Amino acid sequence: MARDRDERGEGVERPREGARERRPKRLSAPRVMRSATDQLEGLLGRAPESVSAVRPIGDGWEAEVEVLEIERIPETTSVMAGYRVTLDAEGELMSYERVRRYTRGQTDRRA
């Protein structure tokens, strides 16, 4: 920091020209995955089974998380749900939305 003199002649700090504010370091994808699953589990009361996608968006992150919603026998008939989770730059959950429900044995069809 450089120093200026105020109206009384006392030293006052001022930012140097060209000095930049330090931005916090962006979280890594593995940290975002853990943050998304931990916070979603707290809201839903069910432990997520997997994270199928994590991507940076603007100043935050978006993740797709798979959760077991209804357990059935055989396991291939259990009901799963896919959630889209949005986190801020610090990894705090900002929103979530269930975007899909399907049976565990179901596979995506590609055209």
ChimeraX commands (.cxc) that place a marker at each C-alpha (Angstrom):
marker #1 position 0.00,0.00,0.00 radius 0.5
marker #1 position 1.19,3.52,-0.73 radius 0.5
marker #1 position 0.69,6.35,1.70 radius 0.5
marker #1 position -0.91,9.78,1.16 radius 0.5
marker #1 position -1.33,12.69,3.53 radius 0.5
marker #1 position -4.79,13.71,4.70 radius 0.5
marker #1 position -5.90,17.30,5.37 radius 0.5
marker #1 position -4.10,17.25,8.75 radius 0.5
marker #1 position -0.87,16.03,7.18 radius 0.5
marker #1 position -1.15,12.52,8.66 radius 0.5
marker #1 position -0.29,9.43,6.66 radius 0.5
marker #1 position -3.23,7.58,5.09 radius 0.5
marker #1 position -2.93,4.28,3.20 radius 0.5
marker #1 position -4.27,4.05,-0.32 radius 0.5
marker #1 position -4.22,1.17,-2.77 radius 0.5
marker #1 position -1.39,1.21,-5.28 radius 0.5
marker #1 position -2.33,1.94,-8.84 radius 0.5
marker #1 position -2.76,-1.27,-10.75 radius 0.5
marker #1 position -3.16,-3.29,-7.54 radius 0.5
marker #1 position -5.79,-5.97,-7.87 radius 0.5
marker #1 position -8.06,-7.43,-5.27 radius 0.5
marker #1 position -7.24,-11.03,-4.58 radius 0.5
marker #1 position -10.04,-13.32,-5.67 radius 0.5
marker #1 position -10.56,-16.48,-3.69 radius 0.5
marker #1 position -9.13,-19.58,-5.34 radius 0.5
marker #1 position -11.81,-21.57,-7.19 radius 0.5
marker #1 position -12.80,-24.86,-5.56 radius 0.5
marker #1 position -11.74,-28.10,-7.22 radius 0.5
marker #1 position -14.30,-30.46,-8.77 radius 0.5
marker #1 position -13.77,-33.17,-6.08 radius 0.5
marker #1 position -14.43,-30.63,-3.30 radius 0.5
marker #1 position -17.56,-29.43,-5.09 radius 0.5
marker #1 position -18.77,-33.03,-5.44 radius 0.5
marker #1 position -18.38,-33.65,-1.70 radius 0.5
marker #1 position -20.03,-30.36,-0.85 radius 0.5
marker #1 position -22.98,-31.04,-3.17 radius 0.5
marker #1 position -23.58,-34.57,-1.84 radius 0.5
marker #1 position -23.19,-33.60,1.83 radius 0.5
marker #1 position -25.60,-30.67,1.59 radius 0.5
marker #1 position -28.16,-32.52,-0.55 radius 0.5
marker #1 position -28.14,-35.43,1.91 radius 0.5
marker #1 position -28.86,-32.96,4.72 radius 0.5
marker #1 position -31.89,-31.63,2.85 radius 0.5
marker #1 position -33.30,-34.93,1.54 radius 0.5
marker #1 position -32.37,-37.22,4.41 radius 0.5
marker #1 position -31.00,-39.74,1.87 radius 0.5
marker #1 position -27.37,-40.34,0.95 radius 0.5
marker #1 position -26.61,-39.67,-2.72 radius 0.5
marker #1 position -25.28,-42.69,-4.59 radius 0.5
marker #1 position -23.23,-40.90,-7.22 radius 0.5
marker #1 position -22.40,-37.64,-8.94 radius 0.5
marker #1 position -22.82,-37.99,-12.70 radius 0.5
marker #1 position -21.61,-34.49,-13.66 radius 0.5
marker #1 position -19.88,-31.42,-12.24 radius 0.5
marker #1 position -19.30,-28.25,-14.25 radius 0.5
marker #1 position -18.28,-24.68,-13.47 radius 0.5
marker #1 position -20.93,-22.05,-14.28 radius 0.5
marker #1 position -20.25,-18.34,-13.93 radius 0.5
marker #1 position -19.08,-17.79,-10.36 radius 0.5
marker #1 position -20.33,-21.15,-9.13 radius 0.5
marker #1 position -20.88,-24.80,-9.96 radius 0.5
marker #1 position -23.61,-27.12,-11.17 radius 0.5
marker #1 position -23.71,-30.84,-10.34 radius 0.5
marker #1 position -25.98,-33.73,-11.26 radius 0.5
marker #1 position -26.48,-36.08,-8.32 radius 0.5
marker #1 position -28.17,-39.50,-8.28 radius 0.5
marker #1 position -30.19,-40.49,-5.19 radius 0.5
marker #1 position -31.96,-43.72,-4.23 radius 0.5
marker #1 position -35.56,-42.65,-3.53 radius 0.5
marker #1 position -37.40,-45.97,-3.07 radius 0.5
marker #1 position -35.55,-49.20,-2.33 radius 0.5
marker #1 position -37.12,-52.33,-3.83 radius 0.5
marker #1 position -36.30,-55.98,-4.34 radius 0.5
marker #1 position -34.87,-56.82,-6.78 radius 0.5
marker #1 position -32.53,-53.78,-6.75 radius 0.5
marker #1 position -33.03,-53.20,-10.47 radius 0.5
marker #1 position -36.60,-52.05,-9.70 radius 0.5
marker #1 position -35.56,-49.49,-7.05 radius 0.5
marker #1 position -36.56,-45.91,-7.90 radius 0.5
marker #1 position -33.70,-43.47,-8.46 radius 0.5
marker #1 position -33.82,-39.70,-8.91 radius 0.5
marker #1 position -31.47,-37.31,-10.63 radius 0.5
marker #1 position -31.04,-33.88,-9.05 radius 0.5
marker #1 position -29.51,-30.73,-10.52 radius 0.5
marker #1 position -27.66,-28.90,-7.76 radius 0.5
marker #1 position -26.33,-25.34,-8.03 radius 0.5
marker #1 position -23.54,-24.17,-5.71 radius 0.5
marker #1 position -21.91,-20.77,-5.28 radius 0.5
marker #1 position -18.15,-20.17,-5.64 radius 0.5
marker #1 position -17.55,-21.23,-2.01 radius 0.5
marker #1 position -19.43,-24.52,-2.49 radius 0.5
marker #1 position -22.60,-23.53,-0.66 radius 0.5
marker #1 position -25.80,-25.02,-2.05 radius 0.5
marker #1 position -27.95,-22.33,-3.64 radius 0.5
marker #1 position -30.65,-24.48,-5.27 radius 0.5
marker #1 position -31.60,-28.02,-6.17 radius 0.5
marker #1 position -34.20,-29.55,-8.43 radius 0.5
marker #1 position -35.26,-33.12,-9.16 radius 0.5
marker #1 position -35.01,-33.44,-12.92 radius 0.5
marker #1 position -35.60,-37.15,-13.44 radius 0.5
marker #1 position -36.98,-40.32,-11.83 radius 0.5
marker #1 position -36.22,-43.78,-13.16 radius 0.5
marker #1 position -35.74,-47.38,-12.11 radius 0.5
marker #1 position -32.20,-48.45,-11.28 radius 0.5
marker #1 position -32.15,-51.01,-14.13 radius 0.5
marker #1 position -33.17,-48.43,-16.75 radius 0.5
marker #1 position -30.60,-47.18,-19.23 radius 0.5
marker #1 position -30.73,-43.98,-21.27 radius 0.5
marker #1 position -31.82,-44.41,-24.86 radius 0.5
marker #1 position -29.82,-42.55,-27.44 radius 0.5
marker #1 position -31.35,-41.76,-30.82 radius 0.5
marker link #1:1,2 radius 0.2
marker link #1:2,3 radius 0.2
marker link #1:3,4 radius 0.2
marker link #1:4,5 radius 0.2
marker link #1:5,6 radius 0.2
marker link #1:6,7 radius 0.2
marker link #1:7,8 radius 0.2
marker link #1:8,9 radius 0.2
marker link #1:9,10 radius 0.2
marker link #1:10,11 radius 0.2
marker link #1:11,12 radius 0.2
marker link #1:12,13 radius 0.2
marker link #1:13,14 radius 0.2
marker link #1:14,15 radius 0.2
marker link #1:15,16 radius 0.2
marker link #1:16,17 radius 0.2
marker link #1:17,18 radius 0.2
marker link #1:18,19 radius 0.2
marker link #1:19,20 radius 0.2
marker link #1:20,21 radius 0.2
marker link #1:21,22 radius 0.2
marker link #1:22,23 radius 0.2
marker link #1:23,24 radius 0.2
marker link #1:24,25 radius 0.2
marker link #1:25,26 radius 0.2
marker link #1:26,27 radius 0.2
marker link #1:27,28 radius 0.2
marker link #1:28,29 radius 0.2
marker link #1:29,30 radius 0.2
marker link #1:30,31 radius 0.2
marker link #1:31,32 radius 0.2
marker link #1:32,33 radius 0.2
marker link #1:33,34 radius 0.2
marker link #1:34,35 radius 0.2
marker link #1:35,36 radius 0.2
marker link #1:36,37 radius 0.2
marker link #1:37,38 radius 0.2
marker link #1:38,39 radius 0.2
marker link #1:39,40 radius 0.2
marker link #1:40,41 radius 0.2
marker link #1:41,42 radius 0.2
marker link #1:42,43 radius 0.2
marker link #1:43,44 radius 0.2
marker link #1:44,45 radius 0.2
marker link #1:45,46 radius 0.2
marker link #1:46,47 radius 0.2
marker link #1:47,48 radius 0.2
marker link #1:48,49 radius 0.2
marker link #1:49,50 radius 0.2
marker link #1:50,51 radius 0.2
marker link #1:51,52 radius 0.2
marker link #1:52,53 radius 0.2
marker link #1:53,54 radius 0.2
marker link #1:54,55 radius 0.2
marker link #1:55,56 radius 0.2
marker link #1:56,57 radius 0.2
marker link #1:57,58 radius 0.2
marker link #1:58,59 radius 0.2
marker link #1:59,60 radius 0.2
marker link #1:60,61 radius 0.2
marker link #1:61,62 radius 0.2
marker link #1:62,63 radius 0.2
marker link #1:63,64 radius 0.2
marker link #1:64,65 radius 0.2
marker link #1:65,66 radius 0.2
marker link #1:66,67 radius 0.2
marker link #1:67,68 radius 0.2
marker link #1:68,69 radius 0.2
marker link #1:69,70 radius 0.2
marker link #1:70,71 radius 0.2
marker link #1:71,72 radius 0.2
marker link #1:72,73 radius 0.2
marker link #1:73,74 radius 0.2
marker link #1:74,75 radius 0.2
marker link #1:75,76 radius 0.2
marker link #1:76,77 radius 0.2
marker link #1:77,78 radius 0.2
marker link #1:78,79 radius 0.2
marker link #1:79,80 radius 0.2
marker link #1:80,81 radius 0.2
marker link #1:81,82 radius 0.2
marker link #1:82,83 radius 0.2
marker link #1:83,84 radius 0.2
marker link #1:84,85 radius 0.2
marker link #1:85,86 radius 0.2
marker link #1:86,87 radius 0.2
marker link #1:87,88 radius 0.2
marker link #1:88,89 radius 0.2
marker link #1:89,90 radius 0.2
marker link #1:90,91 radius 0.2
marker link #1:91,92 radius 0.2
marker link #1:92,93 radius 0.2
marker link #1:93,94 radius 0.2
marker link #1:94,95 radius 0.2
marker link #1:95,96 radius 0.2
marker link #1:96,97 radius 0.2
marker link #1:97,98 radius 0.2
marker link #1:98,99 radius 0.2
marker link #1:99,100 radius 0.2
marker link #1:100,101 radius 0.2
marker link #1:101,102 radius 0.2
marker link #1:102,103 radius 0.2
marker link #1:103,104 radius 0.2
marker link #1:104,105 radius 0.2
marker link #1:105,106 radius 0.2
marker link #1:106,107 radius 0.2
marker link #1:107,108 radius 0.2
marker link #1:108,109 radius 0.2
marker link #1:109,110 radius 0.2
marker link #1:110,111 radius 0.2
view
